[in-house]
């Protein structure tokens, strides 16, 4: 029986991203590090926005 999570679109996108990121990391570690830094800043900003909005409600 297939894992229902694997059928989810976000799971497939995440798996594709992991594969693409691994290829970038092998080709250019500096570029991979820069992408990782950008993604982390987006996550932290999203968390800050979510916390601010939930505190205002």
VOMARKE-577829 format. One record per residue (C-alpha): x, y, z; residue number from 1; residue in one letter. Coordinates in pm, 1 decimal, decimal comma. Each point is the difference from the previous one (the first is absolute). Example, Ala and Ser with C-alpha at 12.3 -4.5 7.8 and 13.67 -1.06 7.14 Angstrom:
2
+----------+----------+----------+-----+----+
!       c1 !       c2 !       c3 !   i ! aa !
+----------+----------+----------+-----+----+
!   1230,0 !   -450,0 !    780,0 !   1 !  A !
!    137,0 !    344,0 !    -66,0 !   2 !  S !
+----------+----------+----------+-----+----+
! end
This chain:
57
+----------+----------+----------+-----+----+
!       c1 !       c2 !       c3 !   i ! aa !
+----------+----------+----------+-----+----+
!      0,0 !      0,0 !      0,0 !   1 !  X !
!    150,2 !    337,1 !   -102,2 !   2 !  X !
!     80,7 !    259,5 !    262,7 !   3 !  X !
!   -277,2 !    266,5 !    -21,3 !   4 !  X !
!    254,4 !    270,9 !     75,5 !   5 !  X !
!    197,0 !    -93,4 !   -311,4 !   6 !  X !
!   -310,2 !     64,5 !   -209,3 !   7 !  X !
!    -26,9 !    357,6 !    126,8 !   8 !  X !
!    113,4 !    270,6 !   -242,9 !   9 !  X !
!    213,9 !    176,7 !    259,9 !  10 !  X !
!    180,3 !   -325,5 !     73,6 !  11 !  X !
!     82,1 !    -41,0 !   -368,4 !  12 !  X !
!    115,2 !    361,9 !    -27,1 !  13 !  X !
!    216,9 !    -45,0 !    309,8 !  14 !  X !
!    154,0 !   -316,7 !   -140,2 !  15 !  X !
!     72,0 !    173,7 !   -330,0 !  16 !  X !
!    151,5 !    294,7 !    185,5 !  17 !  X !
!    224,0 !   -231,3 !    205,7 !  18 !  X !
!    128,9 !   -160,3 !   -317,0 !  19 !  X !
!     58,2 !    333,8 !   -174,8 !  20 !  X !
!    167,8 !    149,8 !    306,6 !  21 !  X !
!    230,0 !   -301,7 !     31,2 !  22 !  X !
!    108,0 !     50,4 !   -361,7 !  23 !  X !
!     66,3 !    371,3 !     64,2 !  24 !  X !
!    196,6 !    -83,0 !    316,1 !  25 !  X !
!    221,3 !   -243,1 !   -189,9 !  26 !  X !
!     57,4 !    243,9 !   -283,9 !  27 !  X !
!     47,6 !    316,4 !    206,2 !  28 !  X !
!     15,9 !    -13,9 !    381,2 !  29 !  X !
!     12,2 !    381,8 !     21,3 !  30 !  X !
!   -316,9 !     33,7 !   -205,8 !  31 !  X !
!   -173,1 !   -263,5 !    212,9 !  32 !  X !
!    102,9 !    185,4 !    315,4 !  33 !  X !
!   -141,1 !    325,1 !   -137,6 !  34 !  X !
!   -331,0 !   -167,1 !    -91,3 !  35 !  X !
!    -17,4 !   -156,4 !    345,9 !  36 !  X !
!     58,3 !    340,3 !    165,3 !  37 !  X !
!   -275,6 !    159,5 !   -208,6 !  38 !  X !
!   -245,3 !   -278,8 !     83,1 !  39 !  X !
!     77,5 !     24,3 !    371,5 !  40 !  X !
!    -61,1 !    375,3 !     -3,8 !  41 !  X !
!   -336,2 !    -56,6 !   -171,4 !  42 !  X !
!    -98,1 !   -257,7 !    263,5 !  43 !  X !
!     99,7 !    229,7 !    288,0 !  44 !  X !
!   -191,3 !    294,5 !   -153,3 !  45 !  X !
!   -305,0 !   -222,0 !    -50,1 !  46 !  X !
!     16,6 !   -115,0 !    363,0 !  47 !  X !
!     33,0 !    360,8 !    118,2 !  48 !  X !
!   -300,1 !    107,5 !   -209,9 !  49 !  X !
!   -205,8 !   -297,8 !    122,0 !  50 !  X !
!     83,1 !     74,5 !    364,0 !  51 !  X !
!    -74,1 !    370,8 !    -39,0 !  52 !  X !
!   -334,5 !    -64,2 !   -168,1 !  53 !  X !
!   -107,2 !   -263,1 !    254,3 !  54 !  X !
!     90,5 !    235,2 !    287,8 !  55 !  X !
!   -210,6 !    278,3 !   -153,0 !  56 !  X !
!   -310,5 !   -216,9 !    -26,8 !  57 !  X !
+----------+----------+----------+-----+----+
! end
